[in-house]
């Protein structure tokens, strides 16, 4: 007997229920039911309360776990950037971070999150977290309806094809060897855009079809969402493909319209036509409609690896096990603590010896530092401080003898900085040898040439500066000179 999962997908216009079983041969769809909802006169929760019991009457209740997908419109999503990736720290501060970005107090929210593995142009210490949340009163209303039908869900996730998007991306990213893709899940009631990279949902937005108006407005909303996501995650010129999937009867029309307005490659993909998304429909083949895709995909995800989110925090199996075996566990833990104490004492003695050796080495390092650099009196970290002083000495030593190895542009830069701005000097010749520099030009007076010589002597790259010749050229009314500089 395999593991069975009951998957209930609640959307704005219908309920889909699928019972799946995992066996050695694969996943099999045991039973499925679908019921349309009319919310024109009555709210969705009230309509659900009336029709859910009737739908579940036809489903076998022998299952191990239950997954419920709720309408996407009741959820809010935020992406937070945090300076750490420790999950315990994230759990502690997430409520406060959310409260500043949502119109409801944190105590009135139920939320879950997953860490986005993203390092594009970001410091390694930064972590992006994609948070999904909904008001607790809304969740309690749906749970109350389910409990009235004797359904106690183990997992509650956002609907609108989230599980379909994750499985679709996993299949396509493996086969096409790309880092990410956009997925547009099309339904009669709404369009939901996902960006999935490395099997994690980085971005999602649900656009209601009826309230958005014309097709042009919907297309613009999708286009703006694609641009926003591309800029937020710095996708650059590498434009990911847009994959269309879902159960809308107009999905082909959406594909053609999106091709006309988007630079992305727009393709259709049917998860359950791919052998990697294969489900044995068994006797339920005749009742498997396109509206069952979200329910079946959510059940598959729970059977394979578990859903990525869960808004139900139940008592774990470990807690139940502890309550049943408390006495034996306490005795075992006591014995372990005694053994750990004995082991700890031995380790403490060894650590004490090592610390003593470290203190002795620290004293020797400090003494050596004082002998080498007697002018330093404030010693905090002798090893680090010694490295700084040694590097500075190396730098000073290399700089003082760097004239021969200096670049020509460095020599010219040093000359331009040292020459007074008010002197009238024109340099016409600049000849560089291995250890000398010949400079020729003209100046307005002999005094100006002397000032230039004195300025050059202040350049650390020049060892010696001599005036080889200086004579008045009456034809131009200026003093021509030749200087020799030893590097």
N, C-alpha and C positions, 0 to 999 in steps of 0.2 A: 504494500500500500504506500503510495507516494504522498508527498506533502501537498496539501490543498490550500489555496489562497482565494478568498472571496474579494473581488475588486468591484467597488461601487463608484461610478463616475457620475457626479451631479453637475449638470450644466444648466444654463438659463432656459433652455427649451426642451430638455429631456433628461431621463435617468437611464443609464446603461449599467447592467449588472453582469459580471462574468465570473464564473467559477473555474479556476485553472488548477491543474495538478501537475506536479513535477515528478517525473519518473526517470529511470535510467535511459530510456529511449528519447527523452526530451520532454517538452512541455505540451500538455494536451488541454484543449478547451472542453471542459466537461459539460457545462450548461451556460446559457446566456439569455438575457431578457432585456428588452428595451421598451421604454414608455415615454411618450411625448408629454410635455408639460405646457399648459396654457396659463401664462402669468399675466394676461391682459387685464383680468379683473381682480385676481387674488395674488398676494405676494408669493415669491418663490418658496420660502419656508412653509407657508400654509398649504400651498399646492403639493409640495413634497410630502407633508404630513398625511395628506389624504391618499396619495397614490403609491407611496413607497411600500406600505404593507401589502397591497395587492400585487405589486411587482415581485416582492420577495417570497410570496407564497409558492411560486413555481420553482424556487431554487433550493437545492439541497443545503441543509444547514450544517453538515459535517465538514468543517474546514479548520485548519490550524491557525491561520491569521487572516485578518481583514484589513484591506486598504481602501480608504475613502478619498476620492478627489473632489474638492469643493470648487464652486464657480470662481473663476479668476478675478472677477470684479470686486470681491470682498477682501482681497489681499493688497497690501502696499509693499513696495520694494525700495530698498536704498542700498547704495554701495558706499561703504566706509573705508577710509584709509587709516590704519592704526600703526603705531611705531613698534609693534611687537607681534609675534605669531603664537605666543603661548595660549593654548585654548582656555586654561583656567582664568587667565587675566582677561581674555576677551569676554568670557561669561560674566565676569564681575562688572565690567564697565559698559557692556553693550546697551543695557537699558538706559543709562544716562545719555549715551551718545544718540540713541534713537529719539529720546524725548525732545531734543532740540530741533528735530527735523520733521516731526509728525504732530498733528493737531490734537493728539490724545495723550493723557498721562501714561507713563511707562507701566504703572500697575494695572492699567486696563488693556494691556496688549499681551498677546501670545506670539512669540517669534522664534524662528530658527534661522540658521545661517550655514554657509559653507565658505571655506577659505579659497580664494581664487589664486591659483598659482600663476602669478604674472610678475615679470621683472623688467619689462620694457621701460627703459629710461628711468628707473626708480632705484633708490638705495636698497641694499639688501635687507636692511632692517625694517622696511615698510611692508605692510601686509594689507592687501585688499580683501574685504569681507563683503559678500553679497547677502543681505539680510532680507528675509521675507517675514511679514507680520500681518496679523489681523486682530480685530478687537475681540477680547475674551467673551463678551456677551454674544457676539455673532457665532463664535465657535460653540459656545454652550447651547445656543438655540439648535444648531444642527445636531450636536451630540444628543440632545434631548429627544429629537425626532428619531434618531437611530436607536437610542435605548428603548423607546416605546415599541420598536419593532424587534426587540431582543437582539440588537446588533451592538456589540462593544468593540469599536475599531481599535486596532493596534497601531495603525499608521494613518495620519491625515496629511495630505499634500495638496498644493494648488493644482487645479485641473488645467483644461485647455491644452492638452497635448504635451505637457512637460516631459512625461516618460517617453512619449513618442520622439520628441526632439532629442533627448539624450541618446536613445538607442540609434536613431537615424544618424546623428553625428558620429557616434562610435563606429558605425559601419562605413560611413563615407570617408572619415579621416584616415582609417586604416587602409582603404583601397586606393585613395587618391593621393596619399602622402602629403597632405596639407595641414597647416596648424590650426585652422578654425574655419567656421562657415556660419552664415546666417540661415536660420530656418524659420519659415513662415507657416504656422499651423492655421489652416483655413477651416472655419466652421460657419454655419449659417448665421450664428448669433454674434460671432466676433472673430477677429484676426489677432493672432498672438505671434509676435516677432521674438526670436531667440538668437543670441550670439553664443555659440558653444566653441570652446577652445580647450583641447586636451580633456575632453569629457567632463568639463565643468561649465555650468551656465554662467556666463559673465554678465549678460544683460537680457532682460525680457520686458516686453510691454504689450498689454492687451488693448486692442482698439475695438470698441463695440461697433457692429455693423449698422444697426438701426439708428442709434443716436448720432452717428458720424455724418449721416446725410448721403450725398452723392458719391459715386465711385471715385471721382476726381479728388474729393476731400480725403477719402481713404488712402488713395495712392500717395497723396502729398504727406499724409501722416506716416505712412510706411517709409517714404523717401527721407523725411526729416529724422525719423528714428535711426535709419541706417547711417546717416551722416553723423548724428550725435554719437552713436556707438563707435564709429570709426575714429572720430576725433578723441573721444574719451579714452580709448584703449590704444591710440597711436598706431593704427593699422597702416597708415601711410599709403604708398602707391599700390601695395599688394591688396587688391580689392577681393575679399572672399566671395565665393559663390552664394547665391540665394537659392535655397532649396525649399520647394513648396510641397507640403504634404497636408493631410487632414481628411475631413469627410464632407466638405462643402461640394455641392453639385456644380458650382461655378469655378472650381479650381483651375480648369483649363483657361477660362476667360481671364482669371486673375494673372495667370502666367503670361498671356499675350500682352495684357495691359502693362504689366511690370517690365517686360522686355522693352517696351517702347519708351519708358521714362528712366530706366536705371542703367548705369554702366556695368553692373554686376552680371555675371552669367546666371541666368534664371533657369532652373531645371526642376522637373517633377520627380518625386521619389515616393515609391510605395513600400513602406517598411515590410509589410507582410507578403510582398512578392519576392523579397530578398531571402535567400536561404538562411542567412544569419538571423533574420527575424521570424523564422519559421515557427508556426504553432500548428500542431495537429488539431484540426477542427473537429474531427470525429463525427458524432451524430449531430453536432451543433452547426455543421457547415451551412445548412439551409437557413439558419437563423442568424448567421454572422453578417451583419450589415456594416456599412462604413462608419456608422455612429458608435460602433463597439471598439474602435481602435484605441481610444484613450484608456478605456477600462482594461482591455487586454494588455496593453503595453505597461500599465502600472502594475498589474499582477505579475507580468513577466519580470519586471525590475525587482519586485520584492522576492520572487523565487530565486533569481540569479544572484543578486548582491545586496539587496535592500535598497530602498528609496533614499535619495540624497537628502531629503528633508523629512521632518516629522513633528507635527504640532501636538502630539499626544505624549505626555511624559508619564508613563506607567511605572509601577513598581517592578524593578528588574527581577529576573530569575535568581540572581545572586541574593537579593534581599529575602526572597521567599526561602531559599536554601538556608540562609543564616538563621531565620526564625525557627526553622524546623530542627536544626542541629546546633543550637546555641551552646549547649553544655559541652559537647565533644570539641567544638571549635575553640572554646575558651581554654580547655585543657591543652589542646594542641598548640595554641598560640603561647600559652605560658611556658611550655617546654621549649618552644622555639626561642622565646625571649631569654630563657636561661642559657641556652647554647650561644645565643648572640652576645650575651653579656660576657661569657667566658672568652669568646673570640674577640670581643671588643677590647677587653682588658689587655689581651696579648697585642692587639694592633696599637692600642694606646701607648704601650711601652715602646713599641718600635717607632711610632711617630715621635715620641718624646726624644728618643735618641737622635732621630733625623733632625728635629728642630734644634737640638743642641749643636749639632754639626753645622746647621745653617747659620745659627747665630755666630759661631766661631768664624765661619767664612765671611759673614757680613762685617765682622770687626776687622778682619784682615783687608777686605776690600776698602773699607773706610780709611784705614791707616795708609794704605797705598795711595789712595786718592789725595789725602792730606799731604803726603810727601811729594806727589807729582804736581799738584796745584795748591801750593800753600796760600795763595791769595783768596781762595774760596772758603768762606767761613760758614755759610748756611748750607749744610749737607742734608738733603732729605732722601734722595734716591741716588746713592753713589754710582751705581752702574750706569744709569741713564745720564746723569750729569757728566760722568767721565766720557761717555760716547759723544756728547754734545761738544765738550771742550776739545777732544781729539779731532773731531771733524772740523772744528773751527781752525785749529792749528794747521791741519792739512790744507784747508782752503786758503788760509793766509799765506802758507808757504808756496803753494802752487801759483797763487796770484802774483806774489812778489817776483817770481821768476818766469812769468808767462809772456814776457815781451817777445821772445823769439818765436814762440808758438802761437802768438795772438794772430787773429785774422786781420786782413787789411781793413775790413769794415770797422773792426774794433779800434784800430789805430786812428782811423779817420774820425771816428766818433769821439775818441779821447782828445784829439787835436781841436775839434770844433767846440768842445765844451770848455777847454782851457783858454782859447783865444779870446781876448777882450772884445766885446761887441762894438766898441767905438773906434778900433784901429782900422786903417785902410791898407789891407794886405790882399794880394791876389796870388794864389798858388797855381803854378802852371805845369809843374813836373813833380811826380811822386814815384820814386824808384825804390823797390824793396829787394834787399838781398837777405842772405840767411841770418846775419847778425847786425845789419845796419839799414838805414833808411836815408835816401837822398831826396831833399825837398828843394825845389827851385821856384822862384816867383819874383814879384816886385812889390815895393811898398812906397808910401809917399815920402818917408824920411828915414834916416839912419836910426833915429831914436825908436821908431816903430819896430824896426828889425830887432833891436835890443830887447824891447818889451816882449816880442814874440819868443825870443830865445829864453828869457826868464820864465815865461809861461810854460814852454815846453819842458823846462827842468822840473816843473812840479808834476809832470805826468809820471806815474809809477812804472809804466811800461818802458820808459826811456832811461837808459843808464847814463848817457852822456850826450850833450848837445853842443856842437861847434859850428861857428860861421866860417865856411870855407872862403867865401868871397862876398863883397858888397861894394857896388860901384854905381855912380849916378849915370844914367843913360839920358843925355841931353835931348835926344830925339823924341823921347816920350815924357821927359820931365819926371821920371821916377827912379828909385834906387832898385837895381836888380841884385838879387842875392842867391847864394847857394848854401844850404845847411846840411850838415851830416849828423845823423842821430844814431848812436849805438844802442842796440836793443839788449 
